[in-house]
Amino acid sequence: MQQISHLDKTLNGLEILNRYAGIYIKSGNNTNVDRFKYRCLYLSHSFAANYQLFCSIIWCINGVRNGEDFIAITYTIPCLTISVLAQFKGIFLIKNEKRADELIAKLKNLDEKEKKRAQSEEKDEIVKSEWKFLNYVLKTLSIFYTLLVAGFSISPLVVIALNYFQTKEVELILPFFAIYGYDPFRWMIWPFVYLHQCWSELAVVLNISAADYFFFTCCIYIRIQFRLLKYDLENIIHVEKNSNKLFVENEMFRNHFNELVKWHQDLIESVDILEIIYSKSTLFNFFSSSLIICLTGFNVTIVHDATNMMTFTSFLFVSLVQVFCLCFFADLLMTSSMNIGEGIYNSNLYMAEPKVAKKLLLILTRSQKPCKITASGYADVNLKSFMRVLSTAWSYFALLQTMYGN
């Protein structure tokens, strides 16, 4: 019985998440019936989230006109922004479903080719360490998202209970501010509105996590392939110790070299497909993250209510982790593509005849141009971009503090 690969295990887990999010990304046996089912689920999630988004936007507009509490408005805007971000991520992922299927097929093809190559303990360690790290990140993020959803969903119930013990009266509240065409605080209506807001919150988290987890998985797998390619390049020239003979090109070397060149080209194409899928949503992710971090941090420093402070502290933390992971995994991918040149440097290049050295220098020259993900060409997605997001958020935060103090 053939053992299932790390890639297949992870993709199977992501398919379960995508199924609940209503996003149909699946390599292989795609049927129109399945796609229709997924699309209906996505549209129902989208309707719930957009209806809540619309009602909350109306509340904000009405609050600004009527001089609503500034803190209440800053409470709502981060939630609105992350809802819009989730819509962007879901829409662009669905728009590029065929591209995603193409990428999965390409990654699986790379996986099958790797199984046929010579194995070693060093290569096994590369694969195991990378997948172990990815699984740890995905599990940790899932816990954070679960706590975030629970925090916003449960905190109103906690506040209602505390108010009841103090005043002996039940004052109904909801997780998010919104204006509906009816009174949502009537006893017969409130439970349904409450569940709807929790549903819309869950839909937002599902969209973000489905898009991000697929991105992280692709980045890690392509990084693994780059590291394995680097390992093979380091060992492409076999020269006996204490030998003064130059390595001369032969048929076995030519076949192996052509295979490595094709391997490198496939990885470059995989990164290009990933760039097409995520570049536009990443651009909005950068702009929105600065606003979310700024306003959420402002709420944490201004609000004195313990329940709201804990909720927004977790919101701030998750927002920081989300954009950091996006930049971090893209940075890992970019760095691994540039390290291909290091693999050639570490080979016995100086012991090869000029014809062989020139061929290897072609790969080295190409590796100097990193394979990278960009925010629609606006900026490269890496750790430097994360620092720029934090810098922008801090500038907004300082301005907001000044305005509130005056």
C-alpha positions in Angstrom: 0.0 0.0 0.0 1.5 3.3 -1.1 2.0 5.8 1.8 0.2 9.1 1.3 2.6 12.0 1.0 2.8 15.1 3.2 1.5 17.2 0.3 -1.6 15.0 -0.2 -2.3 15.0 3.6 -2.2 18.7 3.8 -4.3 19.3 0.7 -6.9 16.9 1.9 -7.2 18.8 5.1 -7.4 22.1 3.2 -10.2 20.6 1.0 -12.3 20.1 4.2 -11.8 23.7 5.2 -12.5 24.9 1.6 -15.7 22.8 1.6 -17.1 24.6 4.6 -16.0 28.0 3.1 -17.7 27.1 -0.1 -14.5 27.4 -2.2 -14.0 24.7 -4.7 -10.3 24.0 -5.0 -9.6 20.4 -5.8 -7.2 18.8 -8.3 -8.6 15.9 -10.3 -12.2 14.7 -10.5 -14.0 18.1 -10.7 -17.7 17.8 -11.4 -20.2 20.6 -12.1 -22.5 19.2 -9.5 -19.9 19.5 -6.8 -18.9 23.0 -8.0 -22.6 24.1 -7.9 -23.0 22.8 -4.3 -19.8 24.6 -3.2 -20.9 27.8 -5.0 -24.4 27.8 -3.3 -22.7 27.4 0.1 -20.3 30.3 -0.7 -23.1 32.5 -1.8 -25.1 31.8 1.4 -22.0 32.7 3.5 -21.4 35.8 1.3 -25.1 36.9 1.7 -24.9 36.6 5.5 -21.6 38.5 5.7 -22.5 41.2 3.2 -25.9 41.8 4.8 -24.3 42.3 8.2 -21.6 44.5 6.5 -24.2 46.7 4.9 -26.2 47.1 8.2 -23.0 47.9 10.1 -21.9 50.5 7.4 -25.4 52.1 7.8 -24.8 52.3 11.5 -21.4 54.0 11.1 -22.8 56.5 8.6 -25.7 57.2 11.0 -23.3 57.4 13.9 -21.1 60.0 12.3 -24.1 62.1 11.4 -25.6 62.0 14.9 -22.3 62.5 16.7 -22.1 58.9 18.0 -19.3 58.1 20.5 -16.0 58.1 18.7 -14.9 54.9 20.5 -18.0 53.1 19.3 -17.2 54.0 15.7 -13.6 52.9 16.0 -15.0 49.6 17.5 -16.9 49.0 14.3 -14.5 50.0 11.6 -11.9 47.3 12.1 -14.7 44.7 11.9 -15.9 46.2 8.7 -12.5 46.3 7.2 -11.6 42.7 8.0 -15.1 41.7 6.5 -14.2 43.5 3.3 -10.8 41.8 3.3 -12.4 38.4 3.6 -14.6 39.2 0.7 -11.6 40.2 -1.4 -9.7 37.0 -0.5 -12.7 34.8 -1.3 -13.6 36.4 -4.5 -10.1 36.4 -6.0 -9.6 32.8 -4.9 -12.8 31.7 -6.6 -12.0 33.8 -9.7 -8.7 31.8 -9.9 -10.0 28.4 -9.0 -8.8 26.9 -12.3 -5.4 28.5 -11.7 -5.4 26.9 -8.3 -6.3 23.5 -9.7 -3.5 23.9 -12.2 -1.0 24.8 -9.4 -2.1 21.8 -7.3 -1.7 19.5 -10.3 1.8 20.9 -10.9 2.8 20.5 -7.3 1.6 16.9 -7.3 3.5 16.2 -10.4 6.7 17.6 -8.8 5.9 15.4 -5.8 5.7 12.3 -8.0 9.0 13.1 -9.7 10.7 13.6 -6.3 9.6 10.1 -5.2 11.5 8.6 -8.2 14.8 10.4 -7.4 17.5 9.0 -5.1 16.6 9.6 -1.5 18.9 10.5 1.4 18.7 11.3 5.1 19.4 14.9 4.4 16.6 15.2 2.0 14.2 13.4 4.3 15.1 15.8 7.1 14.4 18.8 4.8 10.9 17.5 4.0 10.0 16.5 7.6 11.2 19.7 9.2 9.4 22.0 6.7 6.1 20.1 6.9 6.3 19.9 10.7 6.7 23.7 10.9 3.8 24.2 8.5 1.5 21.9 10.5 2.5 23.7 13.7 1.6 27.1 12.2 -1.7 26.0 10.8 -2.8 24.4 14.0 -1.7 27.5 16.0 -3.6 29.8 13.6 -6.7 27.7 13.8 -6.7 28.0 17.6 -6.3 31.8 17.4 -9.1 32.1 14.9 -11.3 29.9 17.1 -10.6 32.0 20.1 -11.3 35.1 18.1 -14.7 33.9 17.0 -15.5 32.7 20.5 -14.5 36.0 22.0 -16.8 38.1 19.8 -19.6 35.6 20.0 -19.5 35.0 23.8 -18.5 38.4 25.1 -22.1 39.9 24.7 -23.5 37.0 26.7 -21.0 37.6 29.4 -21.9 41.3 29.5 -25.6 40.5 29.6 -25.0 38.1 32.5 -22.9 40.6 34.5 -25.4 43.4 34.0 -28.2 41.1 35.2 -26.4 40.3 38.4 -25.8 44.0 39.0 -29.2 45.5 38.0 -31.5 42.4 38.0 -32.6 43.5 34.5 -31.9 41.8 31.2 -30.4 44.3 28.7 -29.9 42.6 25.3 -26.8 43.4 23.3 -25.3 42.1 20.1 -21.7 41.3 19.1 -21.6 44.1 16.5 -23.4 47.5 16.0 -25.8 47.6 13.1 -29.0 49.2 12.0 -31.7 46.9 10.6 -35.1 47.6 9.2 -36.6 46.3 12.4 -36.0 46.2 16.1 -33.3 43.5 16.7 -33.7 43.6 20.5 -37.2 42.2 20.6 -37.2 38.9 22.5 -38.6 36.9 19.5 -36.1 38.4 17.0 -32.9 38.9 19.1 -31.7 35.2 19.1 -31.9 35.0 15.2 -30.1 38.3 14.8 -27.5 37.1 17.3 -26.9 33.8 15.4 -26.8 35.7 12.1 -24.0 37.9 13.4 -22.1 34.9 14.6 -22.6 33.2 11.3 -21.3 36.3 9.4 -18.3 36.4 11.7 -17.6 32.7 11.0 -17.9 33.2 7.2 -15.3 36.0 7.4 -12.9 33.7 9.3 -13.5 30.8 6.9 -12.7 33.0 3.9 -9.5 34.4 5.3 -8.2 31.1 6.7 -9.1 29.1 3.5 -7.2 31.6 1.3 -4.2 32.0 3.7 -3.8 28.3 4.5 -3.6 27.4 0.8 -1.1 30.2 0.2 1.1 29.0 3.2 1.0 25.4 1.9 2.0 26.3 -1.6 4.8 28.5 -0.3 6.2 25.7 1.9 6.0 23.0 -0.7 7.7 25.2 -3.4 10.3 26.1 -0.7 10.9 22.3 -0.1 11.4 21.8 -3.8 13.9 24.6 -4.0 15.8 23.2 -1.1 15.8 19.7 -2.6 17.0 21.2 -5.9 19.8 23.0 -4.1 20.8 19.7 -2.5 21.0 17.9 -5.9 23.0 20.8 -7.4 25.5 20.6 -4.6 26.1 17.0 -5.4 25.9 17.1 -9.2 29.6 17.0 -9.7 31.2 13.8 -8.4 34.9 14.0 -7.9 37.0 11.5 -6.0 39.0 12.8 -3.1 42.6 13.7 -3.7 42.0 13.5 -7.5 43.5 16.1 -9.8 41.2 15.1 -12.7 38.6 17.5 -14.0 35.0 16.4 -14.1 34.1 15.8 -17.7 30.6 16.0 -19.2 29.0 12.7 -20.0 25.6 11.4 -21.1 24.5 10.7 -17.5 25.5 14.2 -16.4 23.6 15.8 -19.4 20.4 13.9 -18.6 20.6 14.8 -14.9 21.4 18.4 -15.7 18.5 18.7 -18.1 16.2 17.2 -15.5 17.4 19.8 -12.9 16.9 22.7 -15.4 13.3 21.5 -16.1 12.8 21.2 -12.4 13.9 24.8 -11.8 11.6 26.0 -14.7 8.6 24.1 -13.1 9.2 25.8 -9.8 9.5 29.3 -11.4 6.2 28.6 -13.2 4.6 27.5 -10.0 5.6 30.7 -8.3 4.2 32.7 -11.3 0.8 30.9 -10.9 0.8 31.6 -7.2 1.5 35.3 -7.9 -1.5 35.5 -10.3 -3.8 34.0 -7.7 -2.8 36.1 -4.7 -1.3 39.4 -5.9 -4.4 41.5 -6.0 -5.9 40.3 -2.7 -2.5 40.7 -1.1 -2.4 44.4 -2.1 -5.7 45.0 -0.3 -4.4 42.9 2.6 -1.5 45.3 3.1 -3.7 48.4 3.0 -6.4 47.0 5.2 -4.0 45.5 7.8 -2.5 48.9 8.6 -6.0 50.3 9.3 -7.1 47.3 11.3 -3.9 47.2 13.4 -4.2 51.0 14.0 -7.8 51.1 15.1 -7.7 47.8 17.0 -4.6 49.1 18.9 -6.4 52.3 19.6 -9.3 50.4 21.0 -7.1 48.4 23.3 -5.5 51.5 24.7 -8.7 53.5 25.1 -11.4 51.1 26.2 -11.4 50.3 29.9 -14.1 47.6 29.8 -12.3 44.3 30.6 -14.4 42.2 28.3 -14.0 44.5 25.3 -10.3 44.9 26.0 -9.7 41.2 26.0 -11.7 40.8 22.8 -9.8 43.5 20.9 -6.5 42.4 22.3 -7.1 39.0 20.7 -8.3 40.8 17.5 -5.1 42.9 17.4 -2.9 39.8 18.0 -4.6 37.8 15.3 -4.4 40.7 12.8 -0.7 41.0 13.4 -0.1 37.3 13.1 -2.2 37.1 9.9 -0.2 39.7 8.0 3.1 38.6 9.5 2.5 35.0 8.3 1.6 36.2 4.9 4.9 38.1 4.6 6.9 35.4 6.4 5.9 32.5 4.1 6.4 34.6 1.0 9.9 35.6 2.4 10.7 31.9 2.9 9.8 31.2 -0.7 11.8 34.1 -2.1 14.9 33.3 0.0 14.9 29.6 -0.9 14.8 30.5 -4.7 17.8 32.7 -4.2 19.7 30.0 -2.4 19.9 27.9 -5.6 23.0 29.9 -6.4 24.5 28.9 -3.1 24.0 25.3 -4.0 26.1 25.7 -7.1 28.8 27.6 -5.2 28.9 24.7 -2.8 29.4 22.1 -5.5 32.8 21.1 -6.9 32.4 23.7 -9.6 36.1 24.5 -9.8 36.8 20.8 -10.5 34.6 20.7 -13.6 35.7 21.3 -17.2 34.7 24.8 -18.6 31.8 23.4 -20.6 30.1 22.0 -17.4 30.9 25.1 -15.4 29.2 27.3 -18.0 26.0 25.3 -17.9 25.9 25.5 -14.1 26.5 29.2 -14.2 23.4 29.6 -16.3 21.3 28.3 -13.4 23.3 30.4 -11.0 22.6 33.6 -13.0 18.9 32.9 -13.2 18.8 32.3 -9.4 20.0 35.8 -8.8 16.5 37.0 -9.9 14.4 35.8 -6.9 11.0 34.1 -7.4 8.7 36.3 -5.4 5.1 37.2 -4.6 4.2 40.8 -5.0 1.2 42.9 -3.9 0.0 43.4 -7.5 3.5 44.8 -8.4 3.1 47.6 -5.8 5.5 45.9 -3.3 7.3 42.6 -2.8 5.7 40.4 -0.1 8.5 39.8 2.5 9.4 40.7 6.0 10.4 44.2 4.9 6.8 44.7 3.8 5.6 43.6 7.2 7.7 46.3 8.8 6.3 48.9 6.4 2.7 47.8 7.4 3.6 48.3 11.0 5.2 51.6 10.3 2.1 52.8 8.5 -0.2 51.5 11.2 1.9 53.3 13.9 1.7 56.6 11.9 -2.1 56.3 11.8 -2.2 55.3 15.4 -0.2 58.4 16.5 -2.5 60.6 14.4 -5.6 59.1 15.9 -4.3 59.5 19.4 -3.6 63.2 18.7 -7.1 63.7 17.3 -8.7 61.9 20.3 -6.6 63.9 22.8 -7.7 67.2 21.3 
